[in-house]
Amino acid sequence: MEDTYAPPGSYESGSDSVINAETMDIFRRTRGWTKFVGIFLMVIAILMIVAGIFVAIRYASMGATGAGTGVVVLGVYIVMAIFYIYPARRLLGYSKASRQFLSSGSDSDLCQALDQIQKFWRFMGVIMVVVLVVYALAFIVGILGAIFA
């Protein structure tokens, strides 16, 4: 018996999913953009690492104290690059899983694609919370600095 109150094309537990042409088109359009952004983020991460190596070499040419600073700077650049590599991998994973889903139409490929994009957004949410906490701490330190100055 059909549920007359269910939204059109809804997925009911225990039944086959209904993926219409519009859904497939959305995946097709999204896949290109996620692939583009994922590749762009990877290129930026690689450029960061290369820049870090050049900066480290430049500092190393300044002598013993510069070499230590260069290693620290290289480490910072590598950490910054990791913050680009992880979301890039998730976006590229979504793009690949979407391609598989578009060719097969299977629920497992759909779940794989959605899992990749969910991991991307979870990472972005955590980064946003961390940034907001840092902003709040900076604001509090600024206020306290102004009060006690």
N, C-alpha and C positions, 0 to 999 in steps of 0.2 A: 504494500500500500504506500502510495506517495504522500510525503509530508507537504501539505499545501502551504505551510508557513516557512518552509526552508527557502533560503535565497536561491535564485537560479544558478544552476551549475555547482551547487554546494557538494562537498565531499562528506559522505556519511560513512561512519566506521563500519567496516565489514563489506563495503561495496567497492566496486571499481571506481577510480577517480574519473572525473569528467574534466578533461582538458580540451578546451575549445580552441578554435583558430586564433582568437584574440589573445588568449594566454600564450600560445606559441609565438605570436608576433611580438608580444612584450618581451619574452625571453630573447628572441632574436635581436631586437633593438637594444636591449640592455647589455647583451653579451659583447657587442662591439665597443661600447663605452667602457665597460669594466676592463676589457683587454687593453684598450688604449691607456687608461689611467694606470693600470697595473704595470705596463711596460714603462710608462713615463716615470713612475715611482722607482722602479728598478734602475733606470738610467741615472736618476738623481742620486740614488744610494751609491752606485758605482762611482759617480763623479765625486761624491763626498769622500769616499775612501781614497781615490786617487789624489784629491786635493790634500787630504790628511797626510798621505805619504810625501807629497812635495813639501808641505809645511814642515814635517818631521825632518826631512833631509836638509832643508834650509836651516832649521834650528841646530841640527847636528854639525853643520859647517861652522857654527859659532864657537865651538869648543865644548868642554865637559858640561858646563851648566846648561848650555843650549840643547845638548843631546837629551838630558833628562826632561826638559820642557817639551822637546819635540815628541818624545814618547807619550807624554801626557796628552798633548794636543792630538796625536794620532789616535789614542784611546778614545778621546771625546768624539772625534769624527766617526770612528767605528760605531760607537754607541748610538750616535745620531743616525747613522746609516741603518742600523738595526730597526729603528723606529719607522723607517721607510720600507725596509725589506719585508717585514711581517705583513703589513696590510697589502703590499703589492702581491705577495704570494697568495693571500686569501682572494684577492680580486682575480688573479690569473687562474686560481683553482675554480672559482665560480664560473669564469668564462669557459674553461675546459669542460666542467660538469654540465653547463648549459648547452654546449655543443653536443655532448653525448645525449642529453635529454631531448634536444631537438631532433636528433636522428633516431632515437629509440622510442621516445614517448613513455618510458617506463617510470613507475613511481619511485623506484630506487634511485634512478638518475636525478629525478626531481628533488628528492630528499638530499642527495649529495650536493646539488647546486645550492639549495637553501641552507644547508649546513655551512657551506663555505661563506656565504654572504652573512650569515648570523655570526660567525666567528669574526668576520671583519668588523661588523657593527658593535660587537661586544668589546673588541679591542679599542675601537674609536671612543666608545662610551667610557671605558676605564681611563683612557688618556684625557678625555674631557674633564672627568672628575678630578684627576690629579692636577690638571692645569687650574681648575677652579679653586682647589685647595691652596695651591701656590699663590694664586692671585689674592685670595683672602688673607693668607699669612703676610704677603707683601703689604697689603692695605693696613693690616693691624700694626706691623712694624713701622710703616710710614706715619700712622696716627701717633703711635707711642713716641717715635722720634720727634715729631712736631711738638708734642706735649712736653717732653723733657729736654728740648733744645734750649 
